[in-house]
Amino acid sequence: MLHVTVKESLGEIPFEMRQLEEMEQRMLDYFGLTGSDVDLYFTDDEEIRSLNKRYRERDKATDVLSFPLKDRWDSSLGEIIISLETADRQKEGQPLRDEVLQLFVHGLLHLLGYDHETEGDSGKMRLLERMFLYDDEE
């Protein structure tokens, strides 16, 4: 189940959560994790920059951060944090909803243990992103 929180100063999100909820369910079903929970937090550049500096030692805003729960003592896989300001800047003519969906898929793959630090890992992650976002063959 997707639990969404929005930083109060952002107001309402300008799109519906249905597409994100459906994508979460599709991905969790694919990986055999039906019944798991994901926390999604929408924030601004100021807060995500602070988190990026604190946890990744990178003093700059980023589009998405993921914090997996390693123990999984309950059904939560972890938290995905998305900066709506950064997402809006990098959406390149597509609706904000589509950019956020891409960031969500990317973040959820991180929660599931995928990474893009090496070329091999990056290739696997890109393939999975394409599969989920563009309905490529599974």
FIROKE-463208 format. One record per residue (C-alpha): x negated, y, z. Coordinates in Angstrom, 1 decimal, padded with zeros to 4 digits. Example, Ala and Ser with C-alpha at 12.3 -4.5 7.8 and 13.67 -1.06 7.14 Angstrom:
residues 2
    east   north      up
  -012.3  -004.5   007.8
  -013.7  -001.1   007.1
***
This chain:
residues 138
    east   north      up
   000.0   000.0   000.0
  -001.3   003.5  -000.9
  -001.3   006.0   001.9
  -001.7   009.6   000.6
  -002.7   012.6   002.6
  -003.1   016.1   001.1
  -005.2   018.9   002.7
  -002.6   021.4   003.9
  -004.1   024.4   002.2
  -003.6   022.7  -001.2
   000.1   022.6  -001.0
   002.0   020.1  -003.1
   000.3   017.9  -005.6
   001.5   018.8  -009.1
   002.2   015.3  -010.2
   004.0   012.2  -008.9
   002.2   009.4  -007.0
   004.0   006.6  -008.9
   001.2   006.1  -011.4
  -001.4   005.9  -008.7
   000.7   003.5  -006.7
   001.2   001.2  -009.8
  -002.5   001.3  -010.6
  -003.4   000.4  -007.0
  -001.0  -002.6  -007.1
  -002.3  -003.7  -010.5
  -005.9  -003.6  -009.3
  -005.3  -005.3  -006.0
  -003.3  -008.0  -007.6
  -006.1  -008.6  -010.1
  -008.7  -008.9  -007.4
  -006.5  -011.1  -005.2
  -006.0  -008.5  -002.5
  -002.3  -008.1  -002.6
  -001.1  -006.6   000.7
  -004.2  -004.5   001.3
  -004.0  -000.8   002.0
  -005.9   002.1   000.6
  -006.1   005.6   002.0
  -006.2   008.4  -000.5
  -007.0   012.0   000.6
  -006.8   015.0  -001.7
  -009.0   017.9  -000.7
  -010.9   020.9  -002.1
  -014.5   021.5  -003.1
  -015.5   023.0   000.2
  -014.5   020.0   002.2
  -015.8   017.4  -000.2
  -019.1   019.2  -000.4
  -019.4   019.0   003.4
  -018.6   015.3   003.3
  -021.1   014.7   000.4
  -023.8   016.5   002.3
  -023.1   014.7   005.6
  -022.8   011.1   004.3
  -024.8   011.2   001.0
  -027.3   014.0   001.7
  -026.2   015.8  -001.5
  -025.3   019.4  -000.9
  -022.8   019.8  -003.7
  -019.2   019.3  -004.4
  -018.3   016.0  -006.2
  -015.1   014.7  -007.8
  -014.6   011.5  -005.7
  -016.1   009.8  -002.6
  -015.3   006.3  -001.3
  -015.7   005.0   002.2
  -015.2   001.2   002.4
  -014.3  -000.4   005.6
  -016.9  -003.1   006.0
  -015.3  -005.1   008.8
  -011.8  -005.1   007.3
  -010.4  -005.8   010.7
  -007.0  -004.8   009.3
  -005.5  -004.6   005.8
  -007.3  -001.3   004.9
  -010.0  -001.4   002.3
  -011.1   002.1   003.1
  -010.6   005.7   002.0
  -010.9   007.5  -001.3
  -011.3   011.3  -001.2
  -010.7   013.3  -004.4
  -011.4   017.0  -004.9
  -008.5   018.4  -006.9
  -010.6   021.5  -007.7
  -013.3   019.5  -009.3
  -010.8   017.2  -011.0
  -009.1   020.2  -012.4
  -012.3   021.7  -013.8
  -013.4   018.5  -015.5
  -010.1   017.3  -016.9
  -011.1   018.3  -020.5
  -007.7   019.1  -021.9
  -005.9   016.1  -020.4
  -003.3   016.4  -017.7
  -004.7   016.6  -014.1
  -002.7   013.4  -013.3
  -004.8   011.5  -015.9
  -008.1   012.8  -014.5
  -007.0   011.9  -011.0
  -006.0   008.4  -012.1
  -009.5   007.9  -013.6
  -011.1   009.1  -010.3
  -008.8   006.9  -008.3
  -009.8   003.8  -010.3
  -013.4   004.7  -010.0
  -013.1   005.2  -006.2
  -011.1   002.0  -005.7
  -013.8   000.0  -007.6
  -016.3   001.4  -005.1
  -014.2   000.3  -002.2
  -014.2  -003.2  -003.8
  -018.0  -003.2  -003.8
  -018.8  -002.1  -007.4
  -021.5   000.5  -008.0
  -023.2   002.3  -010.9
  -026.7   002.8  -009.5
  -028.4   000.4  -011.9
  -027.7   000.0  -015.6
  -026.3  -003.5  -015.1
  -023.9  -002.5  -012.3
  -022.9   000.6  -014.2
  -022.0  -001.5  -017.3
  -019.8  -003.8  -015.2
  -018.1  -000.9  -013.5
  -017.4   000.9  -016.8
  -015.9  -002.3  -018.3
  -013.5  -002.6  -015.3
  -012.6   001.1  -015.5
  -011.7   000.7  -019.2
  -009.8  -002.5  -018.6
  -007.6  -000.8  -016.0
  -007.2   002.6  -017.6
  -006.8   001.6  -021.2
  -005.3  -001.9  -020.9
  -008.4  -003.6  -022.5
  -008.4  -007.3  -022.4
  -008.8  -008.7  -018.9
***
